[in-house]
Amino acid sequence: MQRRAWLIEAGRLTALAASGCVGGALARPLDGPYPFSLGVASGDPLPDGVILWTRVLHDPLRAEATAPIAYQLRWEVAADQNFRRVVAKGSVTALPEMGHSVHVDVRGLAPDRWYWYRFMLGDAVSPVARTRTAPPPEQLSPAMKLAVASCQHWEFGYYTAHRYLAEAAPDLVAFVGDYIYEWGPYRLSHAASKEDGEESTTLAEYRARYAQYKSDPLLQGAHHVAPWIVTWDDHEVVNDYANDRDYVLDPDFLARRAAAYQAFYEHMPIRLQLPANHNFAHTRIERSIDWGQLARFHILDDRQYRSWQVCPKPGHGGSNSATLKACPAFLDPARTMLGNVQEDWFAASLASSRARWNIITQQTLMAQSNQLPAKDGEGRFWTDGWDGYPVARKRLLETVARSRASNPLVLSGDVHTFYATELRPDFFRPAGADNPVVATEFVGTSITSSSRPQARTQQYVDMNPHLKYGRSDRRGYMLLTVRPQAVDTLFLGLDDVHKADSAQRTLASFQVQDGRPAIIRT
């Protein structure tokens, strides 16, 4: 069958197989197209609740196939996969103004346990998915399995990594940005294409891009096994944007950004305080998620409030590579990556944390990656990452050290490369009593997006002693086991992202021990 028809039929069969009794009547075959073509998802777990998400869309590539009317959905949460013990249920309205997406903030659940959930629209039943609640605040769990992913450009390969991620059965998935890319041809096949790509600029176009990506059954499957916590990076809007400026200096960029932010919310299982009048021009997504006393996730936004990149190419915004000597603006103390309000929030989140592990969940490589051999404080740096904001980075790491929060651990993405790093305030000086390692960092490669040759990455590792490992020639994800005494991290990569049946291999493994911010290769 064509892939679109296969998706619709697979969704219909999955729903019928899992439906059981709905509203006292056996679910019947549908007369029309299946409305849950994008699957379901859950996220932002609390000890007593979780966000449930779906979107009514009958055809992933034709939004007009779904009538522009309100749909009344029913939802159920059960303590068993067969829905014999339904513990919560209700109804929710899918409005055309929100792309027929819904977010149900289910409360009253028991802490630290698995649940199953589904949505219904008429006779149609969504896929049944699994979610879970966080442990209670006083509990120090013996272990948590965490998957970390990012950067899944549609036509750059198959989402095979998501199949392996789902098979790993994590307790939680952290996605740290570039869930979609704003450009590329609209189609359901992942095969490479020479078609000119359309670029998303309007709400309808961003919705279509999310629908294309979320139509993939392997990505849906990764959503169906566990709750997710998400943040965004640049490609959810446009490459290398900073605050209110994009590469072409579009005077109407804020309208485009608002459309992209709304589409992000409409497609993510995220708990947000919706802006007044659903105006998404400014949408705060920084937040903390607690996993009992084992971990606190400090989820950051390094795009919306950052200062513009320094020394851009003439007539443009966005990234560049420049030396400190030629671009003294690098060291301007007024420049910020997070914005003053978010910096204050982050400091307070660290100071109030009682967790054993403080997991800073953010977008891009935090460790310095000098493109030249370090000499007398000189270097050449990419301006879009933390290297473009060295004073802000030092301020953040000093805040981490000053907070005395237990075991800070940074999780990053964006650069399509596995890195294991050690973070200290001054990367030009060796670690010591006056320049201590204050945190460790693990950076995941991309799900599909391409990267530089491995030989170049190894040059960066060799020139930057705090980069303990780097691997850019494989696509994949990270799998962490968080325990009170240590965090064990696997870098898992595909042999070939262009093969749907590619094998997966462990490329490297590391451990960080309680009370010791240092990388141990295992």
C-alpha positions in Angstrom: 0.0 0.0 0.0 1.0 3.6 -0.2 2.4 4.7 3.1 -0.4 7.1 3.9 -3.0 4.4 3.4 -0.9 2.0 5.5 -0.8 4.5 8.3 -4.5 5.0 8.3 -5.3 1.3 8.2 -2.7 0.5 10.9 -4.1 3.1 13.2 -7.6 1.7 12.6 -6.6 -1.9 13.3 -4.6 -0.9 16.4 -7.5 1.1 17.8 -10.0 -1.7 17.2 -7.7 -4.3 18.7 -7.2 -2.2 21.8 -10.7 -0.7 22.2 -12.6 -3.3 24.3 -15.8 -1.7 25.4 -16.2 2.0 25.0 -19.1 3.7 26.7 -20.8 0.3 27.2 -20.8 -0.5 23.5 -18.3 -2.4 21.4 -16.4 -0.2 19.0 -17.5 -0.6 15.4 -15.5 -0.2 12.2 -15.3 3.4 11.0 -17.2 4.6 8.1 -14.8 7.5 7.4 -11.0 8.1 7.7 -9.3 7.5 11.1 -9.1 10.7 13.2 -6.1 9.8 15.3 -3.5 9.7 12.5 -0.9 11.4 14.7 -1.2 9.0 17.6 -1.2 10.1 21.2 1.3 11.3 23.7 1.9 12.2 27.4 4.3 14.4 29.2 5.4 16.5 32.2 4.5 13.9 34.8 3.7 14.9 38.4 3.3 12.6 41.4 -0.5 12.8 40.9 -0.9 13.5 37.3 0.3 13.8 33.7 -0.6 15.7 30.5 -2.3 13.7 27.8 -2.3 14.9 24.2 -3.8 14.1 20.8 -4.9 15.9 17.7 -7.8 15.1 15.5 -6.5 14.9 12.0 -7.8 12.6 9.4 -5.0 13.0 6.8 -1.5 14.0 7.9 -0.9 15.9 4.6 -4.4 17.4 4.1 -5.7 19.4 7.1 -8.7 20.3 5.0 -9.9 16.7 5.3 -10.8 17.5 8.9 -13.9 19.7 9.1 -13.3 23.1 10.8 -15.7 22.3 13.6 -15.4 21.5 17.3 -15.0 17.8 18.1 -16.0 16.3 21.5 -13.5 13.7 22.5 -13.7 11.2 25.4 -10.6 10.1 27.3 -9.8 7.3 29.8 -6.9 6.4 32.0 -6.7 2.9 33.4 -4.5 0.9 35.8 -4.3 -1.9 33.2 -3.7 -2.2 29.5 -7.2 -3.8 28.9 -9.0 -0.9 30.6 -10.8 -3.2 33.1 -9.8 -0.7 35.9 -10.5 2.8 34.6 -9.3 5.2 37.2 -10.1 8.5 35.5 -12.1 9.6 32.5 -13.7 12.7 31.0 -14.3 14.7 27.9 -12.5 17.5 26.1 -13.2 19.7 23.1 -10.9 19.8 20.2 -11.2 23.3 18.7 -10.3 24.3 15.2 -8.6 27.4 16.6 -6.1 25.1 18.2 -5.6 22.8 15.3 -8.0 20.3 16.9 -5.3 19.5 19.4 -6.2 18.7 23.1 -4.2 18.7 26.3 -5.8 17.0 29.3 -4.1 17.6 32.6 -5.2 14.5 34.5 -4.9 14.7 38.3 -5.8 12.4 41.2 -3.6 9.5 40.1 -1.3 7.5 42.4 2.4 8.4 42.4 5.1 6.3 40.9 3.1 3.9 38.8 2.3 3.1 35.2 -1.0 3.8 33.6 -2.6 3.3 30.2 -4.7 5.9 28.3 -6.7 6.4 25.1 -9.0 8.9 23.4 -12.3 8.2 21.6 -14.2 10.2 19.0 -17.5 8.6 18.1 -16.6 5.0 17.2 -13.0 5.7 16.7 -10.5 4.7 19.4 -7.0 6.0 19.5 -3.9 3.8 20.0 -3.5 2.8 23.6 -0.4 4.2 25.1 1.5 3.9 28.4 2.4 6.7 30.7 3.4 7.1 34.4 3.4 9.4 37.3 6.5 10.7 39.1 7.5 9.4 42.5 6.2 11.2 45.6 8.4 14.1 46.8 9.8 12.2 49.8 10.8 9.1 47.8 14.4 8.4 46.7 13.8 5.9 43.9 16.4 3.2 43.4 16.7 3.9 39.6 15.1 5.8 36.7 15.7 5.0 33.0 15.9 8.2 30.9 16.2 8.4 27.1 17.4 11.7 25.5 16.9 12.6 21.9 17.0 15.6 19.5 17.3 16.8 15.9 15.1 14.6 13.6 15.2 16.1 10.1 12.5 14.2 8.2 14.2 13.5 4.9 17.7 12.9 6.3 17.0 9.3 7.3 14.6 6.9 8.9 13.4 7.2 12.5 14.9 3.8 13.3 16.4 5.2 16.5 12.9 5.8 17.9 12.2 2.1 17.5 15.2 1.2 19.6 14.3 3.9 22.1 10.8 2.5 22.5 12.2 -1.0 22.9 14.4 0.3 25.7 11.2 1.0 27.7 12.4 4.2 29.5 10.6 5.7 32.4 10.9 9.1 30.8 12.0 10.7 27.5 13.7 14.1 27.3 13.6 15.7 23.9 16.0 18.7 23.8 15.1 20.5 20.5 14.6 20.4 16.8 11.6 18.2 16.9 10.8 19.5 13.4 12.8 21.4 10.8 11.0 24.3 9.2 11.9 23.4 5.6 11.7 20.3 3.4 9.2 18.7 1.0 5.9 17.7 2.4 5.5 13.9 1.9 5.2 10.8 4.0 8.2 8.9 2.7 11.6 9.4 4.5 13.4 8.6 1.3 15.9 11.3 0.1 14.4 13.7 -2.5 15.8 16.4 -4.9 12.5 18.3 -4.6 12.9 21.9 -3.6 11.7 22.2 0.0 8.9 24.4 1.2 9.7 26.6 4.2 7.1 27.0 7.0 6.3 30.6 7.9 2.6 30.5 8.8 0.6 28.7 11.5 -1.0 26.4 8.9 2.4 25.5 7.5 4.0 24.8 10.8 1.0 22.6 11.7 1.5 20.7 8.4 5.2 20.2 9.2 4.4 18.7 12.7 1.7 16.5 11.1 4.2 15.2 8.6 6.7 14.3 11.3 4.2 12.9 13.8 2.7 10.7 11.1 5.7 8.4 11.5 4.7 5.2 13.3 8.2 4.8 15.0 8.0 8.3 16.4 4.5 7.7 17.6 5.7 4.4 19.2 8.3 6.3 21.2 5.6 8.6 22.5 3.4 5.6 23.3 5.8 3.9 25.8 6.5 6.7 28.3 5.9 10.4 29.1 8.1 13.0 27.5 9.6 16.3 28.7 10.4 18.7 25.8 12.0 21.9 25.0 12.6 23.7 21.7 15.6 24.9 19.8 15.9 26.9 16.6 14.3 24.8 13.9 10.9 24.7 15.6 10.9 28.3 14.2 13.8 28.9 11.8 17.5 28.1 11.7 19.7 30.2 14.1 17.1 32.7 15.2 17.9 34.7 18.3 15.1 36.3 20.3 13.3 38.6 17.8 15.7 38.3 14.9 16.2 35.7 12.1 18.9 35.3 9.5 17.3 37.6 6.9 16.3 40.3 9.4 12.6 39.9 8.6 10.7 42.9 10.1 7.7 40.6 10.7 9.6 37.8 12.3 7.8 38.0 15.7 4.5 37.1 13.9 6.2 34.0 12.4 7.7 33.1 15.8 4.3 33.3 17.4 2.8 31.0 14.8 5.6 28.5 15.3 5.3 28.7 19.1 1.6 28.0 18.9 2.2 25.0 16.6 4.8 23.7 19.0 2.3 23.8 21.9 -0.5 22.3 19.8 1.7 19.2 19.1 3.6 18.7 22.3 2.4 17.0 25.6 3.5 20.0 27.6 2.0 21.7 30.7 1.9 25.5 30.0 0.0 28.4 31.4 -1.5 29.5 28.1 -0.9 33.2 27.2 -3.8 35.6 27.3 -6.1 35.4 24.3 -3.9 32.5 23.1 -1.3 35.0 21.8 1.8 33.0 21.6 4.1 35.9 20.8 5.8 35.2 24.2 5.5 31.7 25.6 7.4 30.7 28.7 8.5 27.0 28.6 11.2 26.9 31.2 10.0 24.7 34.1 11.1 22.1 36.6 10.0 18.5 36.8 10.8 16.5 40.0 11.3 12.8 40.1 10.9 12.4 43.8 14.2 13.0 45.6 16.2 11.3 42.9 16.2 14.0 40.2 15.0 17.5 39.4 14.9 18.4 35.7 15.6 22.1 35.1 14.2 22.6 31.6 15.6 25.7 29.9 14.8 27.9 26.9 18.0 29.3 25.3 16.3 30.8 22.2 13.5 33.2 23.1 15.4 35.6 25.4 19.0 35.4 24.1 21.0 38.3 22.9 21.6 38.4 19.1 24.7 36.5 17.9 27.9 38.5 17.8 29.6 39.5 14.5 27.2 38.0 12.0 27.8 38.0 8.3 27.2 41.5 6.8 23.5 42.2 6.3 22.3 39.1 8.2 21.5 37.7 11.6 22.3 34.2 12.8 25.5 32.3 13.3 29.1 32.8 12.2 32.5 31.7 13.3 34.8 34.4 14.6 37.9 34.9 16.8 38.0 36.6 20.1 40.6 39.0 18.7 38.5 40.1 15.7 35.2 40.1 17.6 35.6 41.6 21.1 31.7 41.7 21.5 32.1 38.0 22.6 33.1 39.2 26.0 30.4 41.8 26.6 29.0 41.1 30.1 25.6 42.4 29.2 25.0 39.6 26.7 22.7 36.8 27.8 21.7 33.3 26.6 18.7 32.8 28.9 17.5 36.4 29.7 17.6 37.9 33.1 14.2 36.6 34.3 15.1 33.0 33.3 18.5 33.3 34.9 16.8 34.3 38.2 14.3 31.5 37.9 17.1 29.0 37.2 19.0 30.1 40.3 15.9 29.8 42.4 15.1 26.3 41.0 18.7 25.2 41.9 18.6 26.7 45.3 15.3 25.0 46.2 16.2 21.6 44.9 16.6 18.7 47.3 17.2 16.2 44.6 20.2 13.9 44.4 20.7 14.8 40.8 20.0 18.2 39.2 19.6 17.5 35.5 19.9 20.7 33.4 17.9 19.9 30.3 18.8 22.4 27.5 19.5 22.7 23.8 23.2 22.9 22.8 26.8 22.0 23.7 27.7 23.9 26.8 31.4 23.1 27.0 33.8 25.3 25.0 34.7 23.9 21.6 37.6 26.0 20.4 38.3 25.6 16.7 41.9 26.6 17.2 44.6 25.3 19.5 44.1 27.3 22.7 46.9 29.8 23.3 46.9 32.8 25.6 43.1 32.9 25.8 42.7 33.1 22.0 40.3 31.0 20.0 37.8 30.8 17.1 34.2 30.0 18.0 30.8 29.3 16.6 28.6 32.1 17.7 25.2 30.4 17.9 26.1 28.0 20.7 27.2 28.7 24.3 30.6 29.5 22.8 29.0 32.7 21.5 27.9 33.7 25.0 31.0 32.9 27.1 30.3 35.4 29.9 26.7 34.2 30.2 28.0 30.6 30.4 30.5 31.5 33.1 27.7 33.3 35.0 25.5 30.1 34.7 28.3 27.8 35.9 29.1 30.1 38.8 25.4 30.1 39.7 25.5 26.3 39.7 28.5 26.2 41.9 27.2 28.8 44.3 23.8 27.0 44.7 25.5 23.9 46.0 22.8 21.9 44.3 23.7 18.2 44.4 25.3 16.6 41.3 24.5 19.0 38.4 24.4 17.2 35.1 23.8 18.9 31.8 21.9 17.2 28.9 22.3 18.8 25.5 21.6 18.3 21.8 21.7 20.5 18.7 25.2 19.8 17.4 24.4 16.3 15.9 27.4 14.9 17.8 27.9 12.7 20.9 30.0 14.5 23.5 31.0 13.7 27.1 32.4 16.9 28.7 33.5 18.4 32.0 32.3 21.9 32.7 34.3 24.6 34.5 34.0 28.4 34.6 37.2 29.1 32.7 37.9 26.7 29.8 41.3 28.3 29.0 42.7 27.3 32.4 43.1 23.8 33.7 40.8 22.5 36.4 41.9 23.2 39.9 40.8 24.6 43.3 40.3 28.0 41.8 38.7 26.7 38.6 36.8 23.5 39.6 34.8 21.2 37.5 31.3 22.1 38.6 29.2 19.9 36.3 29.3 17.1 33.8 27.7 17.2 30.4 26.3 14.6 28.0 25.4 15.7 24.5 23.4 13.5 22.2 23.7 13.1 18.5 20.8 13.6 16.2 18.0 11.1 15.4 18.6 11.7 11.7 20.2 15.2 11.0 23.6 15.1 9.4 26.9 16.3 11.0 30.6 16.9 10.2 33.2 14.2 9.5 34.5 12.3 12.5 38.1 13.4 11.7 37.1 17.0 12.3 35.3 16.2 15.6 38.4 14.3 16.8 40.5 17.5 16.1 38.1 19.4 18.4 38.4 16.8 21.1 42.2 16.8 20.8 42.3 20.7 21.1 39.8 20.9 24.0 40.9 18.7 27.0 37.5 19.1 28.7 35.9 17.3 25.8 36.5 13.8 26.9 34.8 12.1 24.0 33.3 13.1 20.6 31.6 11.1 17.9 29.8 12.8 15.0 29.5 10.0 12.3 26.5 8.2 13.9 22.9 9.0 14.4 21.1 7.8 17.5 20.2 8.8 21.1 21.4 8.5 24.7 20.1 6.2 27.4 20.8 7.1 31.0 20.2 5.0 34.2 19.9 7.4 37.1 20.6 5.9 40.5 21.3 7.6 43.8 24.9 6.6 43.7 25.7 7.1 40.0 24.4 7.9 36.5 25.4 5.5 33.8 25.1 6.8 30.2 25.1 4.9 26.9 25.7 6.5 23.6 23.7 4.4 21.2 24.2 4.8 17.4 22.8 3.3 14.2 25.0 1.7 11.6 23.2 3.5 8.8 20.4 6.0 9.3 19.4 5.5 5.7 18.4 1.9 6.3 15.0 1.3 8.0 16.3 -1.9 9.4 19.7 -0.6 10.6 21.4 -2.3 13.6 22.1 -0.3 16.7 25.4 -0.4 18.7 26.7 1.0 21.9 29.4 3.4 20.8 30.6 4.4 24.3 29.5 4.3 27.9 30.3 6.5 30.9 29.6 6.9 34.6 29.3 10.0 36.8 29.4 9.2 40.5 27.5 10.9 43.3 29.6 13.8 44.6 32.2 13.6 41.9 31.6 15.8 38.8 33.9 13.9 36.4 33.6 11.6 33.5 34.5 8.0 34.0 34.7 5.9 30.8 33.2 2.4 31.4 
